[in-house]
Amino acid sequence: MLYPTVQYDHEPLGHGVEALRRLTVVPRALAAKGRALTARPEVRFAAAVTGRAELVL
């Protein structure tokens, strides 16, 4: 498996804390969960993925 990672200096962009979260979601709830999570101001990025998890935040 391939797990790409993006690394950057987050402090100049005003991001004091960085975290990556992988979530397992029931397929029929994927779109709704993704929309709900991306509506939160602390979530800067979210993607539907395949593999051991369905959402990456």
Stockholm file with secondary structure:
# STOCKHOLM 1.0

chainA/1-57         MLYPTVQYDHEPLGHGVEALRRLTVVPRALAAKGRALTARPEVRFAAAVTGRAELVL
#=GR chainA/1-57 SS CCCCCCCCCCGGGTCCCCCCCEECCCGGGHHHHHHHHHTSTTCCCCEECCSSCSEEC
#=GC SS_cons        CCCCCCCCCCGGGTCCCCCCCEECCCGGGHHHHHHHHHTSTTCCCCEECCSSCSEEC
//
